[in-house]
Amino acid sequence: MYTFISIVYIFVCLFLILVVLLQSGKGGGLGSAFGGGGTGQQIFGGAGAGNLLTRLTAVFAFAFMALSVWLAFLSSSGEQALDRAVRAQTAAQEAAAEAEAPVDGEEPTEASTPEGE
């Protein structure tokens, strides 16, 4: 799921960049390079390109922010799960070490003494 959301996030970023660059600003922007300046905006009508691009920018900006928060949440919960797993493994190793340790007053058995002693 994380991979799918990351792929969607990349596409949203690319489309947001494209929509912002296509808007004509004071200098004409990249939109005028593709015929958006002057008479090239007849496809959308008189002011239709401005409204459409403004709405698309808002939609993609919202999607960008929502996906950013969602990916951050998924990333942080994954680290917490990893921390819990490490703590559980450490606790299991400590419990196993305590079970193998000789009880006070008992002589260590041959299996628990290192060789050469």
N, C-alpha and C positions, 0 to 999 in steps of 0.2 A: 504494500500500500504506500509506503514511504517513497518508493521508486516512482510509482505512478504519479503521485502528487508532485514530486520533483520535476518530472517531465512536463506536467501541466504548468507548473510554475515557470519553467523556462520559456514555454510558448507564450504565456501571458506577458512575460518580460519583453520578449521580442515584439509582440503586437503592440504593447504599450509604447515602446520606442518608436515603432513605425507610425503609430497614430499621432504621437507628439511631433515627430519630424514632418509629417504631412500637413500640419496646420500652418497656415500662412500667418506669419507675424508681421512686424513692421517692415522687415527687410524682404519679405516674400517667402522666406523659409525654403525648405526642400520641396514643398508643394509646388512652387513655381517652376522648379526644374523639370517636373513631370507634366507640365502643361496646366498647372493649377492657377497660374497667374493670368489675369485679364479675362479672356473669353473662354478659357479652359474649364471653368467651373459650371458650365451649362448642364453637365450631367446631373448635378444635384439640384439644379435650380438656382435662383438668385442668391439666396443665403442658406440654402440647404446644406452645403458642405460644412459651413461653420457649425451649424447645430448638430449635424451627424457626428462630426469629428469631436465636438465637445462632449457629446453623450458617450461616444466610444471611449474617450479618455477617462471619463468618470467611471465607467463600468470596469475598464481594465485596471484603473488605479485601485478601485475597491477590491477587485479580485486579487491584485498584487498584495495588498495589505492583509487581506484575510488569509491567503495562502502563506504569507510570511509568518503570521501568528500561529497557524496550524502546524507548519513545519518546525517552528521553534518549540512548540508544545511536544510534538512527537520526538524531537531530538532530546529534550530534557527528560522526558519520561523514560527514554531508553537508557540514559545514563543512570537514572535512579534504579532501574531494574538491574543494571550491571553492578551497581554498588551493593544492592541487596544480595545478589548472587555471590559476590566476593565475600561479604560478611558471613553468609550461610556456610560457604566452603571453609572459611577460616574457623568458624565455630565447630564444624564437623572435624576438622583436623585437630583442634585443641581437645575435643572430647575423646578422640581416638588416642591421642598422646597421653591423656590422663588415665585412660583405661589400661594402657600398657605399662604405666609407671607403677613400681612396687609400692605397696601400702606400707606405712610406717611400722617398723618392727618385724617385717618379713625379710627373709633372705632373698636376694635376687636369684632367680632360677638360671639354669645354664643357658636357656634360650635367650634370656634378656641381657646376659653379660657379654661384653665384647670379647672377641677372641684375643688370646695372648695375655689375659689377666689371670 
